[in-house]
Amino acid sequence: MSLDITEEIEKIIDDKETVSVISAVGKNGNPVSQVGKKLTLWEDGRIAYYEFLESSQLQKNLVYSIWFGKEIIISLIGKDGKNYSVVGKPYQALIAGHVFEAEYEKTQEEFGEKTDLSTVWLIDIVRVTEDTYEVAKEREEKEHPYLMHMDHIYKEEISDE
Amino acid sequence: MAVEVDKEWRKKEESYWEILKKYPTVSPFIITQIDVQRRGVVYTDAALDKVDAKIHQVDPYKDRVAPSSLLLRDGTSIITHFTFSTSKKTLNSREPYIVDVADDKIVLVDDDRIIDEVIYWEKPKFYDKKTSFGTPMQEVVDARPQRFSLSVSKYCHFWDKPGEGCKYCGIGAAGAKYKGCANERVNPEEIKEVMKEILKEKGRFTGVVLTGGSILSGDELCDDELDAYIGALQAIGTAFKTKKFPSQVNSTALSERQLIRLYEETGLTSYTTDLEVFNEEIFKWVCPGKAAHISFSEWKKRLYQAVEIFGKGQVNTGIVSGVELATPYGFKTEEEALKADFETAEELASHGVGLKHDVWNVVPNSIFFKQTTPSLDYYVRLTKGFYEIMQKYGISTEMDNYRKCSMHASINLDRI
């Protein structure tokens, strides 16, 4: 079961104009990132990521993640420029059964009959952070006040007194 | 009945948890699959309460019904309907796993520890329908979560001569009731009727597997078996726009001439013929019927010819892993068995033949019903070894992957 998420995250996931990028590491330790064609939030609080290609590197890395308990990252970039990082853990590779078949048909309705839905990845949300630049900068200033170039705090000139 | 549980068995071999730690790069899901197939499962009443016969594929279980088989969260199937402890509650020297319910979730339990959640297989919609001949469609075509399969012949003619059936096989004796009956072989007209129903279920199937008992008759050995496969494949092929469709035949080792016919006259894309044992002397003892008609070296030659016809990555062969350790004529140690398995596996793979193994489950009605299977450690080493040999020789596993079969642990490893 996932943690509670805000209405704002719910909205950005549901918005079809949101760009989502899913990143996961594989067996060689290398990460791969892929723009997700379809992502939804399910009633149980899990994110469902729809992988269309069985042979994609992301599919392999998601399998690696569920096998060995690795975290993945979903970056959500909203149309207003706001962006969030969702850290998650794959809970289930949904590949069969009446729920999968219903999603398969819905996916084909949305993306065309040639679309072949490989897997609906159900992902537990571990934590969410907002990474919109202004928000992230404010957070950095608050949490890491001494991480900066010093010119930001130089005086304009040094008095001779 | 199989043999009773050895009460000391846990003291004699490494536990599931120890094996997980010992092989940190092997998927825990695959280790679970292997061990459950090795030891079987039983169900608590709470787990049986979660079965819905309208949704799930079921088998009789005492006076109730149990799921035919299980799925793990990663999509790996655990095929348990060959594990007779499910349906007949027989035991084979080790305690089976328990399927129970915890926090309203269906879980796999061993020694009072929860292993993971499991999911019951769902049946396809055609399962409750009948053909115009009155046959329940599920008797014509069987299903796993993502594939359908059919048995072209319910009886294996290696059992015609006493003592010539494969010694681990529990199906051979049971198939005797079909011998000479009208329904011994599948009826292509009934297949066509089932295919019309299959077409209605989008997103369900990724492939079809045809297998069945050996049919030795014909002008050339197994010509009648070949004709049965061609007839069935042509009936299946009526449902597809393309000539070729994702499919596999697992038959007796056919000759080059027969393989060419099978490839050219049907939509078949991949071919399997199981050697069952990767050692000639033990093959002769365990599979005397096979050995009497097609020698070990001829069987291998036919596999190499199949690679020429179907292509590298479209042909494989399997063993019933563990029978090479059966007493009294099998290998004496797991080390010796693995060495022989890997030597033959290398030879086959160097000719482009893929590898797979099915975990031996000692079943009632088999000649080997009193035997004991090897340790989990042996199975994990074999799985890892076959996978690594396939990788070394660049042989694709797609023809038999977790969606199209899922029984073969070494192939299931090839998902990352």
Boltz contact constraints between the chains, C-beta under 6 A:
constraints:
  - contact:
      token1: [A, 27]
      token2: [B, 416]
      max_distance: 6.0
  - contact:
      token1: [A, 60]
      token2: [B, 416]
      max_distance: 6.0
  - contact:
      token1: [A, 63]
      token2: [B, 415]
      max_distance: 6.0
  - contact:
      token1: [A, 63]
      token2: [B, 416]
      max_distance: 6.0
  - contact:
      token1: [A, 64]
      token2: [B, 416]
      max_distance: 6.0
  - contact:
      token1: [A, 66]
      token2: [B, 74]
      max_distance: 6.0
  - contact:
      token1: [A, 67]
      token2: [B, 27]
      max_distance: 6.0
  - contact:
      token1: [A, 67]
      token2: [B, 29]
      max_distance: 6.0
  - contact:
      token1: [A, 92]
      token2: [B, 73]
      max_distance: 6.0
  - contact:
      token1: [A, 93]
      token2: [B, 74]
      max_distance: 6.0
  - contact:
      token1: [A, 93]
      token2: [B, 75]
      max_distance: 6.0
  - contact:
      token1: [A, 95]
      token2: [B, 75]
      max_distance: 6.0
  - contact:
      token1: [A, 96]
      token2: [B, 145]
      max_distance: 6.0
  - contact:
      token1: [A, 96]
      token2: [B, 146]
      max_distance: 6.0
  - contact:
      token1: [A, 97]
      token2: [B, 122]
      max_distance: 6.0
  - contact:
      token1: [A, 101]
      token2: [B, 203]
      max_distance: 6.0
  - contact:
      token1: [A, 104]
      token2: [B, 203]
      max_distance: 6.0
  - contact:
      token1: [A, 105]
      token2: [B, 202]
      max_distance: 6.0
